[in-house]
């Protein structure tokens, strides 16, 4: 059974940092391209960051220079380090295993003073 379980979300002040984690199971994690998406209230889901099996990364323009995606294949985990957070980063963040179309359950990130 495929599972993607996110953790690390919460409430943070503007300018603060959070690190999201996503643990995958039930599939060959090391062979999969992994992505983080987010969806803010009233908006469409958008891709935030992407990392392929070779570790090549890509980012949405809105988060470049602030967010970093990484992975540990030994731990079947993909991370999203989020720095210099802004209120507009508030959203539910989802982990996604691209090749298989697998989604995590989502985790709330709220940036507010």
N, CA, C and O atoms as CSV, one atom per row, in Angstrom:
chain,resi,resn,atom,element,x,y,z
A,1,UNK,N,N,0.842,-1.190,0.000
A,1,UNK,CA,C,0.000,0.000,0.000
A,1,UNK,C,C,0.880,1.245,0.000
A,1,UNK,O,O,1.753,1.403,0.853
A,2,UNK,N,N,0.640,2.118,-0.961
A,2,UNK,CA,C,1.417,3.345,-1.073
A,2,UNK,C,C,0.962,4.356,-0.026
A,2,UNK,O,O,-0.234,4.579,0.164
A,3,UNK,N,N,1.922,4.954,0.642
A,3,UNK,CA,C,1.627,6.019,1.597
A,3,UNK,C,C,2.656,7.127,1.479
A,3,UNK,O,O,3.844,6.877,1.277
A,4,UNK,N,N,2.179,8.358,1.609
A,4,UNK,CA,C,3.023,9.539,1.730
A,4,UNK,C,C,2.509,10.305,2.940
A,4,UNK,O,O,1.348,10.712,2.981
A,5,UNK,N,N,3.380,10.499,3.924
A,5,UNK,CA,C,2.957,11.115,5.174
A,5,UNK,C,C,3.802,12.359,5.430
A,5,UNK,O,O,5.015,12.279,5.626
A,6,UNK,N,N,3.124,13.524,5.423
A,6,UNK,CA,C,3.806,14.798,5.652
A,6,UNK,C,C,3.829,15.136,7.139
A,6,UNK,O,O,2.959,14.720,7.904
A,7,UNK,N,N,4.845,15.900,7.527
A,7,UNK,CA,C,4.932,16.413,8.891
A,7,UNK,C,C,5.738,17.708,8.871
A,7,UNK,O,O,6.401,18.026,7.885
A,8,UNK,N,N,5.669,18.453,9.983
A,8,UNK,CA,C,6.487,19.647,10.133
A,8,UNK,C,C,5.784,20.960,9.903
A,8,UNK,O,O,6.407,22.016,10.008
A,9,UNK,N,N,4.500,20.926,9.591
A,9,UNK,CA,C,3.778,22.164,9.367
A,9,UNK,C,C,3.442,22.862,10.673
A,9,UNK,O,O,3.810,22.395,11.751
A,10,UNK,N,N,2.734,23.996,10.568
A,10,UNK,CA,C,2.319,24.717,11.757
A,10,UNK,C,C,2.209,26.199,11.510
A,10,UNK,O,O,2.120,26.660,10.373
A,11,UNK,N,N,2.218,26.941,12.615
A,11,UNK,CA,C,2.111,28.394,12.587
A,11,UNK,C,C,3.488,29.013,12.814
A,11,UNK,O,O,4.213,28.629,13.732
A,12,UNK,N,N,3.834,29.976,11.962
A,12,UNK,CA,C,5.121,30.648,12.084
A,12,UNK,C,C,4.936,32.119,11.750
A,12,UNK,O,O,4.058,32.477,10.965
A,13,UNK,N,N,5.757,32.964,12.342
A,13,UNK,CA,C,5.688,34.399,12.068
A,13,UNK,C,C,6.358,34.727,10.736
A,13,UNK,O,O,7.236,33.992,10.283
A,14,UNK,N,N,5.953,35.812,10.117
A,14,UNK,CA,C,6.640,36.234,8.878
A,14,UNK,C,C,8.144,36.377,9.109
A,14,UNK,O,O,8.591,36.897,10.131
A,15,UNK,N,N,8.911,35.896,8.123
A,15,UNK,CA,C,10.357,35.884,8.249
A,15,UNK,C,C,10.917,34.632,8.885
A,15,UNK,O,O,12.131,34.423,8.892
A,16,UNK,N,N,10.051,33.806,9.416
A,16,UNK,CA,C,10.484,32.581,10.080
A,16,UNK,C,C,10.732,31.432,9.111
A,16,UNK,O,O,10.656,31.590,7.892
A,17,UNK,N,N,11.031,30.269,9.692
A,17,UNK,CA,C,11.371,29.077,8.901
A,17,UNK,C,C,10.597,27.868,9.390
A,17,UNK,O,O,10.224,27.769,10.559
A,18,UNK,N,N,10.370,26.957,8.465
A,18,UNK,CA,C,9.820,25.636,8.770
A,18,UNK,C,C,10.472,24.625,7.847
A,18,UNK,O,O,10.908,24.960,6.746
A,19,UNK,N,N,10.533,23.393,8.304
A,19,UNK,CA,C,10.978,22.301,7.442
A,19,UNK,C,C,9.896,21.227,7.395
A,19,UNK,O,O,9.528,20.645,8.416
A,20,UNK,N,N,9.400,20.982,6.196
A,20,UNK,CA,C,8.428,19.913,5.988
A,20,UNK,C,C,9.161,18.629,5.609
A,20,UNK,O,O,10.189,18.647,4.931
A,21,UNK,N,N,8.599,17.520,6.069
A,21,UNK,CA,C,9.121,16.198,5.707
A,21,UNK,C,C,7.989,15.367,5.128
A,21,UNK,O,O,6.823,15.547,5.481
A,22,UNK,N,N,8.346,14.464,4.244
A,22,UNK,CA,C,7.364,13.551,3.656
A,22,UNK,C,C,8.025,12.180,3.542
A,22,UNK,O,O,9.007,12.003,2.821
A,23,UNK,N,N,7.469,11.222,4.265
A,23,UNK,CA,C,7.996,9.855,4.227
A,23,UNK,C,C,7.133,9.010,3.305
A,23,UNK,O,O,5.912,8.958,3.455
A,24,UNK,N,N,7.775,8.353,2.354
A,24,UNK,CA,C,7.063,7.501,1.419
A,24,UNK,C,C,7.263,6.032,1.719
A,24,UNK,O,O,8.314,5.629,2.218
A,25,UNK,N,N,6.256,5.230,1.415
A,25,UNK,CA,C,6.351,3.786,1.588
A,25,UNK,C,C,5.468,3.100,0.552
A,25,UNK,O,O,4.521,3.692,0.036
A,26,UNK,N,N,5.791,1.845,0.257
A,26,UNK,CA,C,4.986,1.059,-0.667
A,26,UNK,C,C,5.337,1.236,-2.127
A,26,UNK,O,O,4.636,0.716,-2.995
A,27,UNK,N,N,6.411,1.959,-2.422
A,27,UNK,CA,C,6.865,2.125,-3.799
A,27,UNK,C,C,8.378,2.373,-3.782
A,27,UNK,O,O,8.965,2.620,-2.728
A,28,UNK,N,N,9.000,2.304,-4.964
A,28,UNK,CA,C,10.453,2.461,-5.072
A,28,UNK,C,C,10.826,3.933,-4.995
A,28,UNK,O,O,11.081,4.574,-6.015
A,29,UNK,N,N,10.856,4.456,-3.794
A,29,UNK,CA,C,11.038,5.890,-3.563
A,29,UNK,C,C,12.238,6.453,-4.317
A,29,UNK,O,O,12.145,7.533,-4.900
A,30,UNK,N,N,13.349,5.745,-4.315
A,30,UNK,CA,C,14.577,6.304,-4.887
A,30,UNK,C,C,14.478,6.500,-6.397
A,30,UNK,O,O,15.288,7.230,-6.969
A,31,UNK,N,N,13.525,5.877,-7.047
A,31,UNK,CA,C,13.386,5.994,-8.503
A,31,UNK,C,C,12.377,7.072,-8.912
A,31,UNK,O,O,12.231,7.380,-10.095
A,32,UNK,N,N,11.687,7.638,-7.925
A,32,UNK,CA,C,10.599,8.549,-8.236
A,32,UNK,C,C,11.028,10.007,-8.148
A,32,UNK,O,O,11.756,10.403,-7.238
A,33,UNK,N,N,10.557,10.806,-9.119
A,33,UNK,CA,C,10.597,12.250,-8.973
A,33,UNK,C,C,9.570,12.644,-7.916
A,33,UNK,O,O,8.440,12.156,-7.918
A,34,UNK,N,N,9.974,13.524,-7.024
A,34,UNK,CA,C,9.100,13.965,-5.942
A,34,UNK,C,C,8.852,15.463,-6.058
A,34,UNK,O,O,9.730,16.220,-6.473
A,35,UNK,N,N,7.660,15.875,-5.689
A,35,UNK,CA,C,7.296,17.289,-5.749
A,35,UNK,C,C,6.576,17.699,-4.479
A,35,UNK,O,O,5.980,16.879,-3.780
A,36,UNK,N,N,6.648,18.977,-4.206
A,36,UNK,CA,C,5.795,19.610,-3.206
A,36,UNK,C,C,4.856,20.562,-3.952
A,36,UNK,O,O,5.279,21.333,-4.813
A,37,UNK,N,N,3.600,20.486,-3.605
A,37,UNK,CA,C,2.588,21.403,-4.090
A,37,UNK,C,C,1.984,22.136,-2.903
A,37,UNK,O,O,2.168,21.740,-1.752
A,38,UNK,N,N,1.265,23.205,-3.196
A,38,UNK,CA,C,0.506,23.875,-2.148
A,38,UNK,C,C,-0.799,24.405,-2.724
A,38,UNK,O,O,-0.924,24.656,-3.923
A,39,UNK,N,N,-1.763,24.567,-1.827
A,39,UNK,CA,C,-3.052,25.120,-2.229
A,39,UNK,C,C,-3.540,26.057,-1.150
A,39,UNK,O,O,-3.790,25.655,-0.014
A,40,UNK,N,N,-3.669,27.311,-1.526
A,40,UNK,CA,C,-4.196,28.325,-0.618
A,40,UNK,C,C,-5.713,28.407,-0.787
A,40,UNK,O,O,-6.238,28.026,-1.833
A,41,UNK,N,N,-6.415,28.897,0.224
A,41,UNK,CA,C,-7.880,28.996,0.132
A,41,UNK,C,C,-8.322,29.783,-1.095
A,41,UNK,O,O,-7.842,30.892,-1.333
A,42,UNK,N,N,-9.228,29.215,-1.865
A,42,UNK,CA,C,-9.754,29.897,-3.040
A,42,UNK,C,C,-8.839,29.908,-4.249
A,42,UNK,O,O,-9.147,30.540,-5.259
A,43,UNK,N,N,-7.710,29.208,-4.150
A,43,UNK,CA,C,-6.759,29.201,-5.256
A,43,UNK,C,C,-6.527,27.773,-5.747
A,43,UNK,O,O,-6.835,26.802,-5.056
A,44,UNK,N,N,-5.979,27.673,-6.953
A,44,UNK,CA,C,-5.652,26.362,-7.496
A,44,UNK,C,C,-4.376,25.820,-6.854
A,44,UNK,O,O,-3.533,26.573,-6.367
A,45,UNK,N,N,-4.260,24.489,-6.870
A,45,UNK,CA,C,-3.049,23.874,-6.374
A,45,UNK,C,C,-1.895,24.208,-7.325
A,45,UNK,O,O,-2.043,24.139,-8.545
A,46,UNK,N,N,-0.746,24.571,-6.747
A,46,UNK,CA,C,0.397,24.944,-7.571
A,46,UNK,C,C,1.636,24.168,-7.131
A,46,UNK,O,O,1.793,23.840,-5.955
A,47,UNK,N,N,2.524,23.877,-8.108
A,47,UNK,CA,C,3.764,23.214,-7.783
A,47,UNK,C,C,4.719,24.207,-7.152
A,47,UNK,O,O,4.870,25.333,-7.626
A,48,UNK,N,N,5.361,23.777,-6.077
A,48,UNK,CA,C,6.296,24.622,-5.351
A,48,UNK,C,C,7.736,24.240,-5.670
A,48,UNK,O,O,8.573,25.095,-5.958
A,49,UNK,N,N,8.010,22.927,-5.612
A,49,UNK,CA,C,9.390,22.466,-5.806
A,49,UNK,C,C,9.377,21.044,-6.327
A,49,UNK,O,O,8.415,20.299,-6.142
A,50,UNK,N,N,10.468,20.688,-6.983
A,50,UNK,CA,C,10.573,19.428,-7.729
A,50,UNK,C,C,11.987,18.900,-7.558
A,50,UNK,O,O,12.950,19.662,-7.637
A,51,UNK,N,N,12.118,17.588,-7.322
A,51,UNK,CA,C,13.438,16.975,-7.287
A,51,UNK,C,C,13.348,15.611,-7.965
A,51,UNK,O,O,12.487,14.800,-7.624
A,52,UNK,N,N,14.231,15.362,-8.918
A,52,UNK,CA,C,14.163,14.072,-9.592
A,52,UNK,C,C,15.070,13.054,-8.896
A,52,UNK,O,O,15.683,13.349,-7.870
A,53,UNK,N,N,15.142,11.869,-9.464
A,53,UNK,CA,C,15.885,10.793,-8.813
A,53,UNK,C,C,17.393,11.060,-8.798
A,53,UNK,O,O,18.122,10.461,-8.007
A,54,UNK,N,N,17.863,11.961,-9.673
A,54,UNK,CA,C,19.283,12.331,-9.694
A,54,UNK,C,C,19.586,13.523,-8.797
A,54,UNK,O,O,20.736,13.948,-8.687
A,55,UNK,N,N,18.558,14.059,-8.160
A,55,UNK,CA,C,18.738,15.197,-7.269
A,55,UNK,C,C,18.663,16.550,-7.946
A,55,UNK,O,O,18.977,17.570,-7.332
A,56,UNK,N,N,18.251,16.572,-9.202
A,56,UNK,CA,C,18.084,17.847,-9.903
A,56,UNK,C,C,16.795,18.509,-9.433
A,56,UNK,O,O,15.749,17.867,-9.339
A,57,UNK,N,N,16.885,19.786,-9.144
A,57,UNK,CA,C,15.758,20.495,-8.534
A,57,UNK,C,C,15.240,21.626,-9.428
A,57,UNK,O,O,15.927,22.110,-10.327
A,58,UNK,N,N,14.011,22.019,-9.143
A,58,UNK,CA,C,13.388,23.161,-9.805
A,58,UNK,C,C,12.379,23.761,-8.838
A,58,UNK,O,O,11.859,23.076,-7.957
A,59,UNK,N,N,12.108,25.065,-9.015
A,59,UNK,CA,C,11.252,25.768,-8.069
A,59,UNK,C,C,10.312,26.719,-8.794
A,59,UNK,O,O,10.607,27.208,-9.885
A,60,UNK,N,N,9.182,26.965,-8.165
A,60,UNK,CA,C,8.314,28.039,-8.616
A,60,UNK,C,C,9.032,29.371,-8.390
A,60,UNK,O,O,9.789,29.524,-7.432
A,61,UNK,N,N,8.790,30.315,-9.269
A,61,UNK,CA,C,9.452,31.621,-9.151
A,61,UNK,C,C,9.166,32.277,-7.796
A,61,UNK,O,O,10.011,32.989,-7.253
A,62,UNK,N,N,7.991,32.035,-7.268
A,62,UNK,CA,C,7.577,32.695,-6.024
A,62,UNK,C,C,8.372,32.234,-4.809
A,62,UNK,O,O,8.359,32.905,-3.778
A,63,UNK,N,N,9.070,31.094,-4.912
A,63,UNK,CA,C,9.793,30.574,-3.748
A,63,UNK,C,C,11.299,30.457,-3.993
A,63,UNK,O,O,12.044,30.098,-3.080
A,64,UNK,N,N,11.752,30.752,-5.203
A,64,UNK,CA,C,13.192,30.633,-5.502
A,64,UNK,C,C,14.017,31.497,-4.563
A,64,UNK,O,O,13.694,32.659,-4.318
A,65,UNK,N,N,15.077,30.916,-4.048
A,65,UNK,CA,C,15.947,31.629,-3.124
A,65,UNK,C,C,15.494,31.567,-1.680
A,65,UNK,O,O,16.234,31.963,-0.779
A,66,UNK,N,N,14.275,31.069,-1.446
A,66,UNK,CA,C,13.763,30.966,-0.066
A,66,UNK,C,C,13.520,29.520,0.354
A,66,UNK,O,O,13.725,29.165,1.514
A,67,UNK,N,N,13.085,28.690,-0.587
A,67,UNK,CA,C,12.767,27.291,-0.300
A,67,UNK,C,C,13.835,26.383,-0.902
A,67,UNK,O,O,14.414,26.694,-1.943
A,68,UNK,N,N,14.087,25.262,-0.237
A,68,UNK,CA,C,15.026,24.263,-0.733
A,68,UNK,C,C,14.419,22.871,-0.587
A,68,UNK,O,O,14.019,22.465,0.504
A,69,UNK,N,N,14.358,22.153,-1.696
A,69,UNK,CA,C,13.886,20.771,-1.661
A,69,UNK,C,C,15.099,19.850,-1.646
A,69,UNK,O,O,16.097,20.111,-2.318
A,70,UNK,N,N,15.005,18.773,-0.875
A,70,UNK,CA,C,16.078,17.777,-0.821
A,70,UNK,C,C,15.449,16.417,-0.531
A,70,UNK,O,O,14.262,16.310,-0.223
A,71,UNK,N,N,16.277,15.388,-0.639
A,71,UNK,CA,C,15.756,14.050,-0.385
A,71,UNK,C,C,16.826,13.177,0.252
A,71,UNK,O,O,18.027,13.370,0.060
A,72,UNK,N,N,16.333,12.198,1.026
A,72,UNK,CA,C,17.180,11.144,1.564
A,72,UNK,C,C,16.565,9.828,1.124
A,72,UNK,O,O,15.547,9.399,1.667
A,73,UNK,N,N,17.177,9.193,0.147
A,73,UNK,CA,C,16.638,7.916,-0.314
A,73,UNK,C,C,16.809,6.826,0.738
A,73,UNK,O,O,16.033,5.872,0.784
A,74,UNK,N,N,17.827,6.971,1.581
A,74,UNK,CA,C,18.019,6.000,2.662
A,74,UNK,C,C,16.865,6.028,3.651
A,74,UNK,O,O,16.548,5.020,4.281
A,75,UNK,N,N,16.236,7.202,3.781
A,75,UNK,CA,C,15.117,7.356,4.715
A,75,UNK,C,C,13.777,7.439,4.008
A,75,UNK,O,O,12.749,7.646,4.652
A,76,UNK,N,N,13.774,7.278,2.681
A,76,UNK,CA,C,12.533,7.398,1.903
A,76,UNK,C,C,11.808,8.712,2.208
A,76,UNK,O,O,10.587,8.748,2.355
A,77,UNK,N,N,12.586,9.777,2.299
A,77,UNK,CA,C,12.029,11.049,2.750
A,77,UNK,C,C,12.425,12.183,1.806
A,77,UNK,O,O,13.562,12.255,1.340
A,78,UNK,N,N,11.473,13.055,1.540
A,78,UNK,CA,C,11.740,14.299,0.824
A,78,UNK,C,C,11.429,15.449,1.773
A,78,UNK,O,O,10.474,15.395,2.548
A,79,UNK,N,N,12.245,16.480,1.699
A,79,UNK,CA,C,12.144,17.616,2.615
A,79,UNK,C,C,11.863,18.900,1.830
A,79,UNK,O,O,12.176,19.014,0.645
A,80,UNK,N,N,11.264,19.857,2.535
A,80,UNK,CA,C,11.124,21.197,2.000
A,80,UNK,C,C,11.506,22.170,3.105
A,80,UNK,O,O,10.750,22.380,4.054
A,81,UNK,N,N,12.681,22.756,2.972
A,81,UNK,CA,C,13.133,23.787,3.911
A,81,UNK,C,C,12.597,25.127,3.428
A,81,UNK,O,O,12.883,25.555,2.309
A,82,UNK,N,N,11.830,25.773,4.268
A,82,UNK,CA,C,11.187,27.037,3.906
A,82,UNK,C,C,11.716,28.143,4.807
A,82,UNK,O,O,11.499,28.118,6.018
A,83,UNK,N,N,12.404,29.106,4.223
A,83,UNK,CA,C,12.967,30.234,4.956
A,83,UNK,C,C,12.310,31.533,4.503
A,83,UNK,O,O,11.656,31.579,3.460
A,84,UNK,N,N,12.487,32.570,5.283
A,84,UNK,CA,C,11.944,33.901,4.959
A,84,UNK,C,C,10.476,33.803,4.569
A,84,UNK,O,O,10.052,34.350,3.552
A,85,UNK,N,N,9.723,33.112,5.378
A,85,UNK,CA,C,8.315,32.861,5.052
A,85,UNK,C,C,7.506,34.149,5.047
A,85,UNK,O,O,7.754,35.072,5.823
A,86,UNK,N,N,6.531,34.180,4.144
A,86,UNK,CA,C,5.657,35.333,3.967
A,86,UNK,C,C,4.206,34.904,4.197
A,86,UNK,O,O,3.888,33.723,4.061
A,87,UNK,N,N,3.337,35.828,4.537
A,87,UNK,CA,C,1.922,35.467,4.711
A,87,UNK,C,C,1.339,34.784,3.472
A,87,UNK,O,O,0.469,33.921,3.593
A,88,UNK,N,N,1.803,35.156,2.308
A,88,UNK,CA,C,1.287,34.543,1.073
A,88,UNK,C,C,1.755,33.100,0.878
A,88,UNK,O,O,1.310,32.427,-0.051
A,89,UNK,N,N,2.640,32.627,1.736
A,89,UNK,CA,C,3.020,31.208,1.707
A,89,UNK,C,C,2.023,30.335,2.462
A,89,UNK,O,O,2.123,29.109,2.430
A,90,UNK,N,N,1.077,30.953,3.131
A,90,UNK,CA,C,0.062,30.202,3.862
A,90,UNK,C,C,-0.749,29.332,2.912
A,90,UNK,O,O,-1.319,29.824,1.938
A,91,UNK,N,N,-0.796,28.035,3.204
A,91,UNK,CA,C,-1.475,27.078,2.328
A,91,UNK,C,C,-1.406,25.699,2.965
A,91,UNK,O,O,-0.707,25.483,3.954
A,92,UNK,N,N,-2.147,24.779,2.374
A,92,UNK,CA,C,-1.948,23.364,2.668
A,92,UNK,C,C,-0.890,22.864,1.688
A,92,UNK,O,O,-1.008,23.055,0.478
A,93,UNK,N,N,0.140,22.223,2.228
A,93,UNK,CA,C,1.247,21.718,1.418
A,93,UNK,C,C,1.102,20.203,1.256
A,93,UNK,O,O,0.807,19.478,2.206
A,94,UNK,N,N,1.319,19.754,0.018
A,94,UNK,CA,C,1.155,18.355,-0.327
A,94,UNK,C,C,2.438,17.793,-0.920
A,94,UNK,O,O,3.123,18.449,-1.705
A,95,UNK,N,N,2.740,16.587,-0.533
A,95,UNK,CA,C,3.831,15.817,-1.117
A,95,UNK,C,C,3.255,14.990,-2.269
A,95,UNK,O,O,2.130,14.499,-2.176
A,96,UNK,N,N,4.016,14.837,-3.348
A,96,UNK,CA,C,3.511,14.153,-4.543
A,96,UNK,C,C,4.619,13.320,-5.163
A,96,UNK,O,O,5.716,13.818,-5.419
A,97,UNK,N,N,4.324,12.047,-5.403
A,97,UNK,CA,C,5.237,11.158,-6.113
A,97,UNK,C,C,4.806,11.157,-7.573
A,97,UNK,O,O,3.795,10.557,-7.937
A,98,UNK,N,N,5.593,11.840,-8.403
A,98,UNK,CA,C,5.138,12.210,-9.747
A,98,UNK,C,C,4.833,11.022,-10.642
A,98,UNK,O,O,3.778,10.988,-11.275
A,99,UNK,N,N,5.713,10.067,-10.710
A,99,UNK,CA,C,5.539,8.987,-11.679
A,99,UNK,C,C,4.316,8.134,-11.370
A,99,UNK,O,O,3.663,7.619,-12.278
A,100,UNK,N,N,4.013,7.989,-10.095
A,100,UNK,CA,C,2.896,7.132,-9.728
A,100,UNK,C,C,1.595,7.872,-9.487
A,100,UNK,O,O,0.540,7.254,-9.347
A,101,UNK,N,N,1.666,9.202,-9.437
A,101,UNK,CA,C,0.466,9.974,-9.147
A,101,UNK,C,C,-0.021,9.841,-7.727
A,101,UNK,O,O,-1.223,9.902,-7.470
A,102,UNK,N,N,0.911,9.658,-6.793
A,102,UNK,CA,C,0.544,9.463,-5.388
A,102,UNK,C,C,0.627,10.787,-4.637
A,102,UNK,O,O,1.590,11.541,-4.774
A,103,UNK,N,N,-0.419,11.054,-3.829
A,103,UNK,CA,C,-0.482,12.282,-3.039
A,103,UNK,C,C,-0.442,11.972,-1.557
A,103,UNK,O,O,-0.966,10.951,-1.111
A,104,UNK,N,N,0.186,12.865,-0.789
A,104,UNK,CA,C,0.052,12.841,0.652
A,104,UNK,C,C,-1.262,13.468,1.065
A,104,UNK,O,O,-2.022,13.954,0.228
A,105,UNK,N,N,-1.528,13.455,2.369
A,105,UNK,CA,C,-2.796,13.961,2.875
A,105,UNK,C,C,-2.809,15.475,3.015
A,105,UNK,O,O,-3.871,16.079,3.162
A,106,UNK,N,N,-1.644,16.082,2.971
A,106,UNK,CA,C,-1.542,17.527,3.094
A,106,UNK,C,C,-1.280,17.954,4.523
A,106,UNK,O,O,-1.683,17.285,5.475
A,107,UNK,N,N,-0.589,19.098,4.659
A,107,UNK,CA,C,-0.291,19.638,5.974
A,107,UNK,C,C,-0.385,21.157,5.913
A,107,UNK,O,O,0.052,21.787,4.949
A,108,UNK,N,N,-0.965,21.729,6.964
A,108,UNK,CA,C,-1.200,23.172,6.978
A,108,UNK,C,C,0.060,23.932,7.386
A,108,UNK,O,O,0.737,23.581,8.352
A,109,UNK,N,N,0.351,24.980,6.622
A,109,UNK,CA,C,1.384,25.951,6.975
A,109,UNK,C,C,0.707,27.317,7.024
A,109,UNK,O,O,0.095,27.754,6.049
A,110,UNK,N,N,0.823,27.980,8.164
A,110,UNK,CA,C,0.229,29.301,8.341
A,110,UNK,C,C,1.315,30.285,8.745
A,110,UNK,O,O,2.029,30.078,9.726
A,111,UNK,N,N,1.428,31.359,7.971
A,111,UNK,CA,C,2.412,32.403,8.255
A,111,UNK,C,C,1.651,33.651,8.663
A,111,UNK,O,O,0.977,34.281,7.849
A,112,UNK,N,N,1.769,33.995,9.930
A,112,UNK,CA,C,0.982,35.105,10.465
A,112,UNK,C,C,1.621,35.629,11.739
A,112,UNK,O,O,2.235,34.880,12.499
A,113,UNK,N,N,1.465,36.925,11.959
A,113,UNK,CA,C,1.943,37.524,13.196
A,113,UNK,C,C,0.825,37.581,14.219
A,113,UNK,O,O,1.033,38.056,15.335
